[in-house]
Amino acid sequence: MKTVPHLLVRVKVEDYAKWKPIFDQFAAVRKANGSKGGNLFRDADGSNEITVLYEWDNLENAHKFAQSEEWKKAMQKAGGIGQPDFYFLDKVEHVQA
């Protein structure tokens, strides 16, 4: 069975409007480290809690990225609060509604 590696990140930020441009600028770094893109979610109440679900080329690269100093510095610059939660996942199938 072929799986698709994903990295799910949940993080609180001080100010979404400050965080988002830095997140966008970091796209090239994510791609260079194996990200295939993904989906960005913000809590429905409009708070500054962010969830990002990335597809990744492999779980090893996703782990390396999550532990990288470059990523930690970018999150600090963007106003990340506390430690993000990381979940390393393998998508095994798409289910019907």
C-alpha positions in Angstrom: 0.0 0.0 0.0 1.4 3.4 -1.0 1.2 6.1 1.6 1.5 9.9 1.3 3.6 11.6 4.1 2.1 14.6 5.7 3.1 17.0 8.4 0.4 18.7 10.5 1.5 21.7 12.5 -0.7 23.6 15.1 0.7 26.8 16.5 -0.5 29.9 18.2 0.7 33.3 16.9 0.6 36.8 18.4 -0.9 38.4 15.3 -2.1 36.5 12.2 -1.6 39.6 10.0 2.1 39.8 11.1 2.6 36.0 10.9 1.1 35.4 7.4 3.6 37.4 5.3 6.5 35.7 7.0 4.8 32.3 6.5 4.4 33.2 2.7 8.1 34.3 2.4 9.1 30.9 3.9 7.5 28.9 1.0 10.7 28.5 -0.9 12.5 27.1 2.1 9.7 24.6 2.8 9.8 23.5 -0.9 13.5 23.1 -0.8 13.1 20.8 2.2 10.5 18.5 0.6 7.2 20.2 1.1 4.7 19.6 -1.7 2.3 22.3 -0.4 -0.7 21.9 1.7 -3.7 23.6 3.4 -3.7 26.5 5.9 -6.4 26.6 8.5 -7.3 29.3 11.0 -9.7 28.5 13.9 -13.2 29.4 12.9 -13.6 32.0 15.7 -10.9 34.1 14.1 -8.4 33.5 16.8 -4.6 33.3 16.2 -4.5 29.5 16.3 -3.2 28.2 13.1 -3.2 24.6 11.7 -1.2 23.7 8.5 -1.4 20.3 6.8 1.5 19.9 4.4 2.1 17.0 2.0 5.8 16.1 2.2 8.1 14.1 -0.1 9.0 11.8 2.8 8.7 11.7 6.6 12.4 11.9 7.2 12.6 15.3 5.5 9.4 16.5 7.4 11.1 15.6 10.7 14.3 17.4 9.6 12.4 20.5 8.7 10.4 20.6 11.9 13.6 20.4 13.9 15.6 22.9 11.8 16.9 26.1 13.3 15.9 28.0 10.2 12.2 27.1 10.9 12.5 27.9 14.6 14.0 31.4 13.8 11.3 32.1 11.2 8.5 31.2 13.7 10.1 33.4 16.4 10.3 36.3 13.9 6.7 35.8 12.9 5.4 35.9 16.4 4.9 32.2 17.2 3.8 31.6 20.8 5.2 28.6 22.7 6.1 25.3 21.1 4.1 24.2 18.1 2.5 20.8 18.0 3.8 18.5 15.2 2.1 15.4 13.9 3.8 13.2 11.3 1.2 11.3 9.4 0.9 8.8 6.5 -2.3 9.3 4.4 -3.4 5.8 3.6 -6.7 6.5 1.8 -9.3 9.1 1.0 -12.7 8.2 2.5 -16.1 9.0 1.2 -18.5 11.3 3.0 
